[in-house]
Amino acid sequence: MSRSVIQAGWDDVPHITEEMIARMSKGMSPHTADARRKGIPSLGSGAIYPVPEEEVFIDPIRLPAHYYRAYGLDVGWNKTAAIWGAHDRDTDVLYCYSEHYRGQAEPSVHASGIKARGGWIPGIIDTAARGRSQTDGRNLWDLYEAEGLNLIGADKAVEAGLLEVYQRLSTGRLKIFKTLTSTASEYRIYRRDEKGRIVKQNDHLMDALRYLVMGIEHAILQPAKQYAAPAIVGDRTVGY
């Protein structure tokens, strides 16, 4: 029996106008909108966040104490990564101001670096990162909690998370300090292959960023008794 495939997209439908396409494309990432318009049965290849670096990475600024703080955490033996965010809830802008990026170290070593940024800040963690079982993930979670970290499970909806990060980037509601050099390096190469799959190489901070963005509602204010303590801003210790 012979079979054939007919590929059709929005451009092939006469009654769909440019105004309708613009409306339907709103909120979609570029590769998704392009695939829908052309009828391509693939997520497409290329940059996952096609937003120019100069629109995302900014010079460090002073972060007021009333900004809510949290960090995303991606754990693994080869590389453990964390990225800290300060959320201005008045403008809904999230500023990423510090990063931890280190491989082949025990949880106690990573926890020490994380707590140096403020032990009161909650972390959004993927307990099943890098293919571990849920049991192993829970054990690792316990190890980090035993080191004094306040951890919350990450939202694992990958495509929804990628879209949320992209929407923030494209609307100016996610800014990253230029001092986060490892984050910038991963941002430049974070991409999909020709089959539309995320290239899972050197993406630890990108995963941590997604966890942070998807869990930003868990960010908290610094306890009042700690307002006078120094803060890590752009990986430099400064006072409020």
C-alpha positions in Angstrom: 0.0 0.0 0.0 1.4 3.4 -1.0 1.4 6.3 1.4 1.9 10.0 1.0 2.3 12.9 3.4 0.9 16.3 2.7 2.6 19.1 4.5 0.5 22.2 5.2 1.0 25.3 7.3 -0.8 28.5 8.0 0.5 30.0 4.8 -1.4 27.3 2.9 -4.8 28.2 4.3 -6.4 31.0 2.3 -8.7 32.3 5.0 -5.9 32.8 7.6 -4.8 36.4 7.3 -1.6 38.0 8.4 -3.4 39.5 11.4 -4.6 36.1 12.5 -1.1 34.7 12.1 0.3 37.5 14.2 -2.3 36.8 16.9 -1.7 33.1 16.9 2.1 33.5 17.0 1.9 35.8 20.0 3.7 34.1 23.0 5.3 31.4 20.8 9.0 31.0 20.5 10.4 31.8 17.0 11.1 28.1 16.1 7.6 27.1 17.1 5.9 29.9 15.2 8.0 29.2 12.1 7.2 25.5 12.2 3.4 26.2 12.5 3.5 28.8 9.7 5.4 26.5 7.3 3.8 23.2 8.4 7.1 21.7 9.4 6.6 18.7 11.8 9.7 19.6 13.9 10.7 22.0 16.6 13.5 23.1 14.3 17.2 23.7 15.0 19.2 26.7 16.2 19.3 28.9 19.3 16.7 28.2 21.9 16.8 31.8 23.1 17.4 33.9 19.9 17.6 37.2 21.8 20.8 39.2 21.3 23.2 39.2 24.2 23.3 43.0 24.3 19.5 43.0 25.2 20.0 40.5 28.0 23.3 41.0 29.7 23.7 44.2 31.6 26.3 45.9 33.8 25.7 45.1 37.5 23.3 47.3 39.4 22.6 47.8 43.0 19.8 45.5 44.1 17.4 46.9 46.7 16.5 44.8 49.8 12.9 44.7 48.8 13.7 42.5 45.7 12.6 38.9 46.3 15.5 36.3 46.1 15.8 32.7 45.0 18.2 30.6 43.0 18.0 27.7 40.6 20.2 24.7 41.3 21.2 21.9 38.9 23.3 19.2 40.6 25.7 16.6 39.2 29.2 15.2 39.7 30.6 16.5 36.5 29.1 20.0 37.1 26.9 21.6 39.7 25.5 25.0 38.8 23.4 27.6 40.5 22.1 31.0 39.4 20.7 33.6 41.8 17.8 35.9 40.9 16.4 39.1 42.5 12.8 39.7 41.5 11.3 43.2 41.4 7.6 42.4 41.8 6.6 45.9 41.0 7.9 45.7 37.4 8.1 41.8 37.2 11.7 42.1 36.1 14.0 39.3 37.3 17.7 40.1 37.7 20.2 37.3 37.7 23.2 38.5 39.7 25.4 35.6 40.8 26.4 32.1 39.7 28.1 29.0 41.1 29.7 26.7 38.5 31.9 23.9 39.7 32.5 20.2 39.0 33.6 17.1 40.8 33.1 18.3 44.4 31.1 17.0 47.3 27.7 18.5 48.3 29.3 20.1 51.3 31.7 22.1 49.1 28.9 23.3 46.8 26.7 24.1 49.8 29.4 26.3 51.3 29.6 28.4 48.1 25.8 28.6 47.9 25.4 29.7 51.5 28.0 32.4 51.0 25.5 34.2 48.8 22.9 34.1 51.6 21.9 31.0 53.5 18.3 32.4 53.9 17.7 32.3 50.1 15.6 29.4 48.9 16.8 27.1 46.1 14.8 25.6 43.3 16.4 22.2 42.6 16.0 19.3 40.2 16.2 16.2 42.3 16.3 13.9 39.3 18.9 15.8 37.3 21.2 13.9 34.9 19.0 10.8 34.8 19.2 9.8 38.4 16.3 7.9 40.0 13.9 9.6 42.2 15.3 7.7 45.2 18.8 8.9 44.4 17.5 12.4 43.9 15.9 12.4 47.2 19.0 11.2 48.9 21.0 14.0 47.3 18.3 16.5 48.3 18.7 15.3 51.9 22.5 15.7 51.7 22.1 19.3 50.6 19.4 20.0 53.2 21.7 18.6 55.8 24.1 21.3 54.8 21.5 23.9 55.7 20.0 24.7 52.3 16.4 25.6 52.0 15.3 23.6 48.9 12.1 23.4 46.8 11.4 21.0 44.0 11.7 22.4 40.5 8.9 22.4 37.9 10.0 19.8 35.3 7.9 21.0 32.4 10.8 21.6 30.0 9.0 23.2 27.0 6.8 25.3 29.2 9.9 26.4 31.1 11.8 27.3 27.9 8.9 29.3 26.7 8.6 31.2 30.0 12.3 32.1 29.9 12.1 33.1 26.3 9.0 35.3 26.9 10.8 37.1 29.8 14.0 37.6 27.7 12.1 38.9 24.7 10.0 41.3 26.8 12.9 42.7 28.9 11.7 41.0 32.1 14.8 38.9 32.5 18.2 40.5 32.8 21.6 38.9 33.5 24.6 40.6 34.9 27.6 40.6 32.6 29.8 39.3 35.5 28.1 35.9 35.1 30.6 34.7 32.5 29.7 31.0 32.6 26.1 31.8 32.1 26.9 33.9 29.1 29.0 31.1 27.7 26.2 28.6 28.0 23.6 31.1 26.6 25.6 31.5 23.4 25.6 27.7 22.6 22.2 26.7 24.1 20.5 25.2 21.0 18.4 22.5 19.4 19.7 19.9 16.9 18.3 19.3 13.5 15.6 17.1 15.0 14.5 19.8 17.4 16.0 18.2 20.4 17.8 20.2 23.1 21.6 19.6 22.9 22.4 18.4 26.4 25.9 19.6 26.6 27.2 22.5 28.7 23.6 23.5 29.7 23.8 23.2 33.5 23.2 26.9 34.1 20.6 27.1 31.5 18.7 24.3 33.3 19.2 26.2 36.6 17.9 29.4 35.0 14.8 27.5 33.8 14.1 26.2 37.4 14.6 29.7 38.8 12.2 31.3 36.3 9.5 28.6 36.8 9.8 28.7 40.5 10.2 32.5 41.0 7.0 32.6 43.1 9.0 30.9 45.9 11.4 33.8 46.1 11.5 35.6 49.5 12.6 38.8 51.1 15.7 38.9 53.2 14.8 38.6 56.9 14.8 42.0 58.5 17.4 41.1 61.1 19.9 40.4 58.2 19.4 43.7 56.3 22.7 45.0 57.4 24.6 42.0 56.2 26.7 42.2 53.0 25.2 40.7 49.8 26.8 39.1 46.8 26.0 41.1 43.8 27.5 40.1 40.5 29.9 37.8 42.4 31.2 40.8 44.3 30.4 41.4 48.0 28.7 44.7 48.6 26.5 46.3 51.2 22.9 47.2 50.8 
